[in-house]
Amino acid sequence: MATMSADYFYINCSSLTVHGGAVLDASGATRSTSPAFPGAGAGASGVYGSGAGHGAMGGVGSTGGGIAYDDLYAPLLRGSTGGASSSGSGGRGGGSVRMVGLNYFMLDGTVNVNGQNAPNSNAGGGSGGSIYITTQQFTGTVAGVLTSLGGVSSGNGGGGSGGLIAVYYTDSAFVGYTWLYGGRSPGGMAGGPGATYYFQQIDQFTTWETLIVDNNNNNYDVTSYFILAIPGQHNYDFDDVYLSRQASLCIANITTVAQTLNAHTLFGDRTGLIRVFPNQTVTLQVIPYVDTVSRTPVNLIVDVGGELVSATTTYIVGDAYGVSLTLNGRLTGVQNLYILPMKYVVIGVMGHTSSTLLGPNQPGSFTFGLWEMGAASTVAFTPPMGIVLTVGNLTMKYLVYVSANYAEVLATAVTMDFNATLDCNGVSATNMTLGTPLGLAGAGAGYGTVGGSGAYG
């Protein structure tokens, strides 16, 4: 079981085999006696050191975690050092591995650029480093591992973030693993996840791009987002996107420029999250001019001014965080919407639908061919919002609960199963409207007749 260790590796050869048990090791722990390399995402020092950032932000200590940096498509930078605590230094960042010129690469062993765990109480973990491989053939068994984990914190320090891995190849029979999640913290916050990017050159004119983010079920927080934020780039396109174990994905929140993300095929375990910020359009599993079906295996948040473009027939199936879909912006292209049983959906006052990308923005207006709410699901329209719905077939299964200020429904067919509820609670808008009592002592609102008197009538 051979091990070769260094701060970084630059390998230029035609053929490389890493046998089972062998390790190319540029991890922070192995090279802990080498000169310190703080890095662009170094964690801040304090009573509790914050985690170092790289692929994502580091976990929060006394102050915010280290920033994310480097290039998803061509990662070349080392990880960064975690913040020191009052007890001592934080963990060191992982190194970097660059492989070029390969015709053949077989990986049955390990390539390791993990960040170092915090060596002192309450210090921050180091962030994972980078692995960047260019090869014609890429193969390996389940024993093969590319790993760039964030370092674990101790006490109340922040965990280090995962790093970045990019592999460019023509043919692949690799069935091993990539590990890039952030380090945990017993009393603080875990570091965010890194990501794996695969680029396959199938032929002269055809490529295939894959993005994989795994968060290892670390505690969910805004710092755990994997953020697409390559300088100068505002449009991202992936053939496959995999989100697992509470991984969350978004584009950088830059409202001054329009940005897009297109995931042709989306895979997940229903615990992941995609967020759409203002002036962003995220397209999921859509084939232009073709009726498509999508069982979105993630949770979704669409902010005001954001747009989610989904398949002709879309199933809301996300499980985590309590709310499967939060719609405060626009949902485009969905003709048939299915909310699976026991899911929770929240629709804000600016939420609306459109049949096409160029359709009008009409907040509060919803149009579907079919809308089915599965048993025991909940749809909450944020007060003072009501339903203005045009639908061919509306079905509310057993124990469905829909709450809104009011309901205006134009439908060909409506089916409400036993114990399904449409609760129009009559909560009025912030401004005074017809029927709102003027008194300050609980007068009843008027509608069919005069409201009951309070202290002022």
VEXKE-833998 format. One record per residue (C-alpha): chain; x, y, z negated; residue in one letter; residue number from 1. Coordinates in steps of 0.2 Angstrom, whole numbers, padded with zeros to 4 digits. Layout:
// residues N
{baza 'A',{X,Y,Z},'A',NUM} ...
***
This chain:
// residues 457
{baza 'A',{0000,0000,0000},'M',1} {baza 'A',{0011,0014,0007},'A',2} {baza 'A',{0008,0032,0002},'T',3} {baza 'A',{0015,0047,0010},'M',4} {baza 'A',{0013,0064,0002},'S',5} {baza 'A',{0016,0082,0007},'A',6} {baza 'A',{0009,0099,0005},'D',7} {baza 'A',{0003,0098,0023},'Y',8} {baza 'A',{0005,0086,0038},'F',9} {baza 'A',{0007,0091,0056},'Y',10} {baza 'A',{0007,0075,0066},'I',11} {baza 'A',{0010,0075,0085},'N',12} {baza 'A',{0011,0057,0092},'C',13} {baza 'A',{0002,0046,0105},'S',14} {baza 'A',{-0004,0032,0093},'S',15} {baza 'A',{-0007,0032,0074},'L',16} {baza 'A',{-0013,0018,0063},'T',17} {baza 'A',{-0017,0020,0044},'V',18} {baza 'A',{-0019,0003,0037},'H',19} {baza 'A',{-0030,-0002,0023},'G',20} {baza 'A',{-0023,0004,0007},'G',21} {baza 'A',{-0011,0016,0015},'A',22} {baza 'A',{-0014,0035,0011},'V',23} {baza 'A',{-0009,0051,0019},'L',24} {baza 'A',{-0009,0062,0003},'D',25} {baza 'A',{-0010,0081,0003},'A',26} {baza 'A',{-0021,0082,-0012},'S',27} {baza 'A',{-0019,0096,-0025},'G',28} {baza 'A',{-0016,0083,-0039},'A',29} {baza 'A',{-0002,0074,-0030},'T',30} {baza 'A',{0007,0090,-0026},'R',31} {baza 'A',{0004,0099,-0043},'S',32} {baza 'A',{0022,0103,-0046},'T',33} {baza 'A',{0024,0112,-0029},'S',34} {baza 'A',{0024,0131,-0028},'P',35} {baza 'A',{0006,0138,-0031},'A',36} {baza 'A',{-0004,0143,-0016},'F',37} {baza 'A',{-0019,0154,-0022},'P',38} {baza 'A',{-0028,0154,-0005},'G',39} {baza 'A',{-0041,0165,0002},'A',40} {baza 'A',{-0055,0157,-0009},'G',41} {baza 'A',{-0046,0157,-0026},'A',42} {baza 'A',{-0057,0157,-0041},'G',43} {baza 'A',{-0057,0171,-0053},'A',44} {baza 'A',{-0049,0170,-0070},'S',45} {baza 'A',{-0059,0173,-0086},'G',46} {baza 'A',{-0064,0165,-0102},'V',47} {baza 'A',{-0072,0152,-0090},'Y',48} {baza 'A',{-0062,0150,-0074},'G',49} {baza 'A',{-0073,0150,-0058},'S',50} {baza 'A',{-0071,0136,-0045},'G',51} {baza 'A',{-0061,0139,-0029},'A',52} {baza 'A',{-0070,0141,-0012},'G',53} {baza 'A',{-0067,0134,0005},'H',54} {baza 'A',{-0080,0125,0015},'G',55} {baza 'A',{-0093,0134,0003},'A',56} {baza 'A',{-0092,0145,-0012},'M',57} {baza 'A',{-0084,0139,-0028},'G',58} {baza 'A',{-0095,0136,-0044},'G',59} {baza 'A',{-0097,0151,-0055},'V',60} {baza 'A',{-0087,0153,-0071},'G',61} {baza 'A',{-0087,0169,-0081},'S',62} {baza 'A',{-0089,0178,-0064},'T',63} {baza 'A',{-0093,0172,-0046},'G',64} {baza 'A',{-0085,0158,-0038},'G',65} {baza 'A',{-0072,0159,-0024},'G',66} {baza 'A',{-0077,0163,-0007},'I',67} {baza 'A',{-0079,0152,0008},'A',68} {baza 'A',{-0067,0154,0023},'Y',69} {baza 'A',{-0059,0145,0037},'D',70} {baza 'A',{-0066,0139,0054},'D',71} {baza 'A',{-0079,0125,0055},'L',72} {baza 'A',{-0073,0120,0072},'Y',73} {baza 'A',{-0054,0121,0070},'A',74} {baza 'A',{-0050,0121,0051},'P',75} {baza 'A',{-0032,0124,0048},'L',76} {baza 'A',{-0031,0131,0030},'L',77} {baza 'A',{-0027,0124,0014},'R',78} {baza 'A',{-0039,0124,-0001},'G',79} {baza 'A',{-0037,0137,-0015},'S',80} {baza 'A',{-0033,0137,-0033},'T',81} {baza 'A',{-0047,0137,-0046},'G',82} {baza 'A',{-0048,0151,-0059},'G',83} {baza 'A',{-0038,0151,-0075},'A',84} {baza 'A',{-0047,0151,-0092},'S',85} {baza 'A',{-0040,0156,-0108},'S',86} {baza 'A',{-0033,0139,-0110},'S',87} {baza 'A',{-0023,0139,-0094},'G',88} {baza 'A',{-0023,0137,-0075},'S',89} {baza 'A',{-0036,0130,-0064},'G',90} {baza 'A',{-0034,0116,-0052},'G',91} {baza 'A',{-0024,0117,-0036},'R',92} {baza 'A',{-0032,0117,-0019},'G',93} {baza 'A',{-0029,0102,-0007},'G',94} {baza 'A',{-0017,0104,0008},'G',95} {baza 'A',{-0020,0102,0026},'S',96} {baza 'A',{-0018,0089,0039},'V',97} {baza 'A',{-0017,0092,0058},'R',98} {baza 'A',{-0016,0078,0071},'M',99} {baza 'A',{-0013,0082,0089},'V',100} {baza 'A',{-0009,0073,0105},'G',101} {baza 'A',{-0017,0056,0100},'L',102} {baza 'A',{-0023,0043,0112},'N',103} {baza 'A',{-0027,0031,0099},'Y',104} {baza 'A',{-0031,0034,0080},'F',105} {baza 'A',{-0036,0019,0069},'M',106} {baza 'A',{-0041,0023,0051},'L',107} {baza 'A',{-0043,0009,0039},'D',108} {baza 'A',{-0034,0019,0024},'G',109} {baza 'A',{-0036,0036,0017},'T',110} {baza 'A',{-0032,0054,0022},'V',111} {baza 'A',{-0033,0064,0006},'N',112} {baza 'A',{-0034,0083,0004},'V',113} {baza 'A',{-0044,0084,-0011},'N',114} {baza 'A',{-0044,0099,-0023},'G',115} {baza 'A',{-0036,0095,-0040},'Q',116} {baza 'A',{-0047,0094,-0055},'N',117} {baza 'A',{-0045,0108,-0068},'A',118} {baza 'A',{-0030,0103,-0079},'P',119} {baza 'A',{-0035,0114,-0093},'N',120} {baza 'A',{-0051,0117,-0104},'S',121} {baza 'A',{-0064,0129,-0096},'N',122} {baza 'A',{-0054,0132,-0080},'A',123} {baza 'A',{-0060,0131,-0062},'G',124} {baza 'A',{-0057,0116,-0050},'G',125} {baza 'A',{-0047,0118,-0034},'G',126} {baza 'A',{-0056,0117,-0017},'S',127} {baza 'A',{-0053,0104,-0004},'G',128} {baza 'A',{-0041,0107,0010},'G',129} {baza 'A',{-0043,0104,0029},'S',130} {baza 'A',{-0042,0089,0041},'I',131} {baza 'A',{-0041,0093,0060},'Y',132} {baza 'A',{-0039,0078,0072},'I',133} {baza 'A',{-0039,0078,0091},'T',134} {baza 'A',{-0038,0060,0098},'T',135} {baza 'A',{-0045,0051,0113},'Q',136} {baza 'A',{-0050,0035,0104},'Q',137} {baza 'A',{-0055,0035,0086},'F',138} {baza 'A',{-0058,0019,0077},'T',139} {baza 'A',{-0058,0011,0059},'G',140} {baza 'A',{-0068,0000,0047},'T',141} {baza 'A',{-0079,0005,0032},'V',142} {baza 'A',{-0063,0006,0022},'A',143} {baza 'A',{-0057,0021,0032},'G',144} {baza 'A',{-0060,0038,0023},'V',145} {baza 'A',{-0057,0056,0027},'L',146} {baza 'A',{-0059,0065,0010},'T',147} {baza 'A',{-0058,0084,0005},'S',148} {baza 'A',{-0067,0084,-0011},'L',149} {baza 'A',{-0068,0099,-0023},'G',150} {baza 'A',{-0060,0098,-0040},'G',151} {baza 'A',{-0070,0094,-0055},'V',152} {baza 'A',{-0070,0108,-0068},'S',153} {baza 'A',{-0069,0105,-0087},'S',154} {baza 'A',{-0080,0113,-0100},'G',155} {baza 'A',{-0089,0128,-0093},'N',156} {baza 'A',{-0078,0132,-0079},'G',157} {baza 'A',{-0084,0131,-0060},'G',158} {baza 'A',{-0081,0116,-0049},'G',159} {baza 'A',{-0071,0118,-0033},'G',160} {baza 'A',{-0080,0118,-0016},'S',161} {baza 'A',{-0077,0104,-0003},'G',162} {baza 'A',{-0066,0108,0012},'G',163} {baza 'A',{-0068,0106,0030},'L',164} {baza 'A',{-0065,0091,0042},'I',165} {baza 'A',{-0066,0092,0062},'A',166} {baza 'A',{-0063,0077,0073},'V',167} {baza 'A',{-0062,0079,0092},'Y',168} {baza 'A',{-0063,0063,0102},'Y',169} {baza 'A',{-0068,0054,0118},'T',170} {baza 'A',{-0073,0037,0112},'D',171} {baza 'A',{-0077,0032,0094},'S',172} {baza 'A',{-0079,0016,0085},'A',173} {baza 'A',{-0076,0023,0068},'F',174} {baza 'A',{-0088,0017,0054},'V',175} {baza 'A',{-0079,0024,0039},'G',176} {baza 'A',{-0083,0039,0028},'Y',177} {baza 'A',{-0080,0058,0026},'T',178} {baza 'A',{-0082,0065,0008},'W',179} {baza 'A',{-0083,0084,0006},'L',180} {baza 'A',{-0094,0088,-0008},'Y',181} {baza 'A',{-0090,0100,-0022},'G',182} {baza 'A',{-0083,0096,-0039},'G',183} {baza 'A',{-0095,0096,-0054},'R',184} {baza 'A',{-0094,0105,-0070},'S',185} {baza 'A',{-0100,0098,-0087},'P',186} {baza 'A',{-0106,0115,-0093},'G',187} {baza 'A',{-0105,0126,-0078},'G',188} {baza 'A',{-0109,0126,-0060},'M',189} {baza 'A',{-0103,0114,-0046},'A',190} {baza 'A',{-0094,0119,-0031},'G',191} {baza 'A',{-0103,0120,-0014},'G',192} {baza 'A',{-0101,0106,-0001},'P',193} {baza 'A',{-0089,0106,0013},'G',194} {baza 'A',{-0094,0099,0030},'A',195} {baza 'A',{-0089,0087,0044},'T',196} {baza 'A',{-0089,0093,0062},'Y',197} {baza 'A',{-0088,0080,0076},'Y',198} {baza 'A',{-0085,0084,0094},'F',199} {baza 'A',{-0086,0071,0107},'Q',200} {baza 'A',{-0081,0074,0125},'Q',201} {baza 'A',{-0092,0061,0134},'I',202} {baza 'A',{-0087,0066,0152},'D',203} {baza 'A',{-0082,0081,0161},'Q',204} {baza 'A',{-0099,0089,0159},'F',205} {baza 'A',{-0106,0082,0143},'T',206} {baza 'A',{-0102,0084,0125},'T',207} {baza 'A',{-0110,0079,0109},'W',208} {baza 'A',{-0108,0090,0093},'E',209} {baza 'A',{-0113,0083,0075},'T',210} {baza 'A',{-0113,0093,0059},'L',211} {baza 'A',{-0114,0083,0042},'I',212} {baza 'A',{-0116,0091,0025},'V',213} {baza 'A',{-0118,0080,0009},'D',214} {baza 'A',{-0120,0089,-0008},'N',215} {baza 'A',{-0119,0073,-0019},'N',216} {baza 'A',{-0135,0079,-0028},'N',217} {baza 'A',{-0125,0093,-0037},'N',218} {baza 'A',{-0136,0106,-0045},'N',219} {baza 'A',{-0145,0116,-0033},'Y',220} {baza 'A',{-0140,0135,-0032},'D',221} {baza 'A',{-0137,0148,-0019},'V',222} {baza 'A',{-0119,0144,-0020},'T',223} {baza 'A',{-0122,0127,-0014},'S',224} {baza 'A',{-0127,0132,0003},'Y',225} {baza 'A',{-0116,0128,0017},'F',226} {baza 'A',{-0116,0144,0027},'I',227} {baza 'A',{-0112,0145,0046},'L',228} {baza 'A',{-0102,0161,0046},'A',229} {baza 'A',{-0089,0160,0059},'I',230} {baza 'A',{-0083,0178,0063},'P',231} {baza 'A',{-0090,0185,0080},'G',232} {baza 'A',{-0101,0170,0082},'Q',233} {baza 'A',{-0120,0171,0079},'H',234} {baza 'A',{-0127,0156,0089},'N',235} {baza 'A',{-0125,0139,0083},'Y',236} {baza 'A',{-0130,0123,0093},'D',237} {baza 'A',{-0128,0105,0086},'F',238} {baza 'A',{-0135,0089,0094},'D',239} {baza 'A',{-0136,0080,0077},'D',240} {baza 'A',{-0137,0088,0060},'V',241} {baza 'A',{-0136,0077,0044},'Y',242} {baza 'A',{-0141,0084,0027},'L',243} {baza 'A',{-0141,0073,0012},'S',244} {baza 'A',{-0142,0073,-0007},'R',245} {baza 'A',{-0148,0091,-0009},'Q',246} {baza 'A',{-0137,0098,0004},'A',247} {baza 'A',{-0143,0116,0010},'S',248} {baza 'A',{-0139,0124,0026},'L',249} {baza 'A',{-0141,0142,0033},'C',250} {baza 'A',{-0133,0155,0044},'I',251} {baza 'A',{-0125,0170,0036},'A',252} {baza 'A',{-0138,0183,0031},'N',253} {baza 'A',{-0133,0197,0042},'I',254} {baza 'A',{-0149,0206,0047},'T',255} {baza 'A',{-0141,0219,0059},'T',256} {baza 'A',{-0139,0206,0073},'V',257} {baza 'A',{-0150,0192,0079},'A',258} {baza 'A',{-0144,0174,0075},'Q',259} {baza 'A',{-0149,0157,0080},'T',260} {baza 'A',{-0147,0139,0075},'L',261} {baza 'A',{-0153,0124,0086},'N',262} {baza 'A',{-0153,0107,0079},'A',263} {baza 'A',{-0158,0095,0093},'H',264} {baza 'A',{-0160,0080,0081},'T',265} {baza 'A',{-0161,0082,0062},'L',266} {baza 'A',{-0157,0068,0050},'F',267} {baza 'A',{-0159,0068,0031},'G',268} {baza 'A',{-0166,0060,0015},'D',269} {baza 'A',{-0179,0073,0012},'R',270} {baza 'A',{-0169,0082,-0002},'T',271} {baza 'A',{-0160,0094,0009},'G',272} {baza 'A',{-0164,0112,0013},'L',273} {baza 'A',{-0163,0124,0028},'I',274} {baza 'A',{-0166,0142,0025},'R',275} {baza 'A',{-0170,0155,0038},'V',276} {baza 'A',{-0166,0173,0034},'F',277} {baza 'A',{-0172,0189,0042},'P',278} {baza 'A',{-0168,0191,0061},'N',279} {baza 'A',{-0164,0173,0063},'Q',280} {baza 'A',{-0172,0159,0073},'T',281} {baza 'A',{-0170,0141,0068},'V',282} {baza 'A',{-0175,0128,0081},'T',283} {baza 'A',{-0178,0110,0075},'L',284} {baza 'A',{-0180,0095,0086},'Q',285} {baza 'A',{-0188,0104,0101},'V',286} {baza 'A',{-0186,0099,0119},'I',287} {baza 'A',{-0191,0114,0130},'P',288} {baza 'A',{-0208,0111,0140},'Y',289} {baza 'A',{-0210,0093,0132},'V',290} {baza 'A',{-0222,0088,0119},'D',291} {baza 'A',{-0211,0082,0104},'T',292} {baza 'A',{-0214,0075,0087},'V',293} {baza 'A',{-0204,0080,0072},'S',294} {baza 'A',{-0204,0072,0054},'R',295} {baza 'A',{-0193,0086,0047},'T',296} {baza 'A',{-0183,0076,0033},'P',297} {baza 'A',{-0178,0092,0024},'V',298} {baza 'A',{-0186,0106,0014},'N',299} {baza 'A',{-0189,0123,0023},'L',300} {baza 'A',{-0189,0141,0018},'I',301} {baza 'A',{-0193,0155,0031},'V',302} {baza 'A',{-0190,0173,0024},'D',303} {baza 'A',{-0199,0188,0030},'V',304} {baza 'A',{-0193,0192,0048},'G',305} {baza 'A',{-0187,0174,0051},'G',306} {baza 'A',{-0193,0162,0063},'E',307} {baza 'A',{-0194,0143,0063},'L',308} {baza 'A',{-0197,0134,0080},'V',309} {baza 'A',{-0203,0117,0077},'S',310} {baza 'A',{-0209,0102,0087},'A',311} {baza 'A',{-0226,0101,0095},'T',312} {baza 'A',{-0232,0089,0082},'T',313} {baza 'A',{-0223,0093,0065},'T',314} {baza 'A',{-0224,0083,0049},'Y',315} {baza 'A',{-0219,0092,0033},'I',316} {baza 'A',{-0211,0078,0023},'V',317} {baza 'A',{-0198,0087,0012},'G',318} {baza 'A',{-0197,0081,-0007},'D',319} {baza 'A',{-0185,0092,-0017},'A',320} {baza 'A',{-0186,0108,-0026},'Y',321} {baza 'A',{-0205,0107,-0029},'G',322} {baza 'A',{-0210,0116,-0012},'V',323} {baza 'A',{-0208,0107,0004},'S',324} {baza 'A',{-0211,0123,0015},'L',325} {baza 'A',{-0211,0141,0010},'T',326} {baza 'A',{-0217,0151,0025},'L',327} {baza 'A',{-0215,0170,0023},'N',328} {baza 'A',{-0210,0173,0042},'G',329} {baza 'A',{-0216,0165,0058},'R',330} {baza 'A',{-0219,0147,0063},'L',331} {baza 'A',{-0218,0145,0082},'T',332} {baza 'A',{-0223,0131,0094},'G',333} {baza 'A',{-0232,0119,0082},'V',334} {baza 'A',{-0249,0114,0089},'Q',335} {baza 'A',{-0252,0099,0077},'N',336} {baza 'A',{-0247,0101,0059},'L',337} {baza 'A',{-0247,0087,0046},'Y',338} {baza 'A',{-0243,0090,0028},'I',339} {baza 'A',{-0239,0073,0020},'L',340} {baza 'A',{-0247,0067,0004},'P',341} {baza 'A',{-0242,0076,-0012},'M',342} {baza 'A',{-0232,0089,-0004},'K',343} {baza 'A',{-0233,0108,-0009},'Y',344} {baza 'A',{-0233,0122,0003},'V',345} {baza 'A',{-0233,0141,0000},'V',346} {baza 'A',{-0238,0154,0013},'I',347} {baza 'A',{-0233,0172,0010},'G',348} {baza 'A',{-0242,0187,0015},'V',349} {baza 'A',{-0231,0189,0031},'M',350} {baza 'A',{-0233,0171,0036},'G',351} {baza 'A',{-0241,0167,0053},'H',352} {baza 'A',{-0240,0156,0068},'T',353} {baza 'A',{-0237,0158,0086},'S',354} {baza 'A',{-0239,0146,0101},'S',355} {baza 'A',{-0224,0153,0110},'T',356} {baza 'A',{-0208,0162,0107},'L',357} {baza 'A',{-0214,0178,0115},'L',358} {baza 'A',{-0231,0177,0106},'G',359} {baza 'A',{-0237,0192,0096},'P',360} {baza 'A',{-0233,0194,0077},'N',361} {baza 'A',{-0249,0194,0068},'Q',362} {baza 'A',{-0246,0191,0049},'P',363} {baza 'A',{-0259,0181,0041},'G',364} {baza 'A',{-0265,0173,0057},'S',365} {baza 'A',{-0264,0154,0060},'F',366} {baza 'A',{-0268,0144,0075},'T',367} {baza 'A',{-0267,0125,0077},'F',368} {baza 'A',{-0275,0111,0088},'G',369} {baza 'A',{-0275,0100,0072},'L',370} {baza 'A',{-0271,0103,0054},'W',371} {baza 'A',{-0271,0089,0042},'E',372} {baza 'A',{-0267,0090,0024},'M',373} {baza 'A',{-0263,0073,0016},'G',374} {baza 'A',{-0270,0067,0000},'A',375} {baza 'A',{-0266,0077,-0016},'A',376} {baza 'A',{-0256,0090,-0006},'S',377} {baza 'A',{-0257,0108,-0011},'T',378} {baza 'A',{-0257,0124,0001},'V',379} {baza 'A',{-0255,0140,-0009},'A',380} {baza 'A',{-0258,0157,0001},'F',381} {baza 'A',{-0250,0170,-0010},'T',382} {baza 'A',{-0262,0183,-0017},'P',383} {baza 'A',{-0269,0194,-0010},'P',384} {baza 'A',{-0268,0183,0006},'M',385} {baza 'A',{-0282,0174,0014},'G',386} {baza 'A',{-0284,0161,0028},'I',387} {baza 'A',{-0287,0168,0045},'V',388} {baza 'A',{-0287,0151,0054},'L',389} {baza 'A',{-0292,0145,0072},'T',390} {baza 'A',{-0291,0126,0073},'V',391} {baza 'A',{-0298,0112,0083},'G',392} {baza 'A',{-0298,0099,0069},'N',393} {baza 'A',{-0296,0103,0051},'L',394} {baza 'A',{-0294,0089,0039},'T',395} {baza 'A',{-0292,0090,0020},'M',396} {baza 'A',{-0289,0073,0012},'K',397} {baza 'A',{-0293,0067,-0005},'Y',398} {baza 'A',{-0288,0079,-0019},'L',399} {baza 'A',{-0281,0092,-0007},'V',400} {baza 'A',{-0281,0109,-0015},'Y',401} {baza 'A',{-0280,0125,-0005},'V',402} {baza 'A',{-0280,0142,-0014},'S',403} {baza 'A',{-0282,0159,-0005},'A',404} {baza 'A',{-0291,0176,-0008},'N',405} {baza 'A',{-0303,0172,0006},'Y',406} {baza 'A',{-0306,0160,0021},'A',407} {baza 'A',{-0310,0164,0039},'E',408} {baza 'A',{-0310,0148,0048},'V',409} {baza 'A',{-0315,0145,0066},'L',410} {baza 'A',{-0315,0127,0069},'A',411} {baza 'A',{-0322,0113,0081},'T',412} {baza 'A',{-0323,0101,0067},'A',413} {baza 'A',{-0319,0102,0048},'V',414} {baza 'A',{-0318,0086,0037},'T',415} {baza 'A',{-0316,0088,0018},'M',416} {baza 'A',{-0314,0072,0008},'D',417} {baza 'A',{-0320,0068,-0009},'F',418} {baza 'A',{-0312,0080,-0022},'N',419} {baza 'A',{-0304,0091,-0009},'A',420} {baza 'A',{-0305,0110,-0014},'T',421} {baza 'A',{-0304,0126,-0005},'L',422} {baza 'A',{-0303,0139,-0019},'D',423} {baza 'A',{-0306,0157,-0013},'C',424} {baza 'A',{-0303,0165,-0029},'N',425} {baza 'A',{-0307,0183,-0024},'G',426} {baza 'A',{-0291,0191,-0031},'V',427} {baza 'A',{-0290,0208,-0023},'S',428} {baza 'A',{-0275,0217,-0015},'A',429} {baza 'A',{-0265,0229,-0026},'T',430} {baza 'A',{-0274,0244,-0019},'N',431} {baza 'A',{-0292,0247,-0024},'M',432} {baza 'A',{-0304,0239,-0012},'T',433} {baza 'A',{-0323,0238,-0010},'L',434} {baza 'A',{-0329,0228,-0025},'G',435} {baza 'A',{-0315,0232,-0037},'T',436} {baza 'A',{-0321,0239,-0054},'P',437} {baza 'A',{-0315,0257,-0058},'L',438} {baza 'A',{-0316,0255,-0077},'G',439} {baza 'A',{-0301,0251,-0088},'L',440} {baza 'A',{-0311,0240,-0100},'A',441} {baza 'A',{-0315,0224,-0089},'G',442} {baza 'A',{-0330,0229,-0079},'A',443} {baza 'A',{-0336,0216,-0067},'G',444} {baza 'A',{-0333,0218,-0048},'A',445} {baza 'A',{-0348,0221,-0037},'G',446} {baza 'A',{-0353,0211,-0022},'Y',447} {baza 'A',{-0370,0203,-0020},'G',448} {baza 'A',{-0376,0214,-0035},'T',449} {baza 'A',{-0369,0227,-0046},'V',450} {baza 'A',{-0355,0221,-0057},'G',451} {baza 'A',{-0357,0220,-0076},'G',452} {baza 'A',{-0353,0235,-0086},'S',453} {baza 'A',{-0337,0238,-0096},'G',454} {baza 'A',{-0333,0253,-0107},'A',455} {baza 'A',{-0335,0264,-0091},'Y',456} {baza 'A',{-0348,0256,-0081},'G',457} 
***
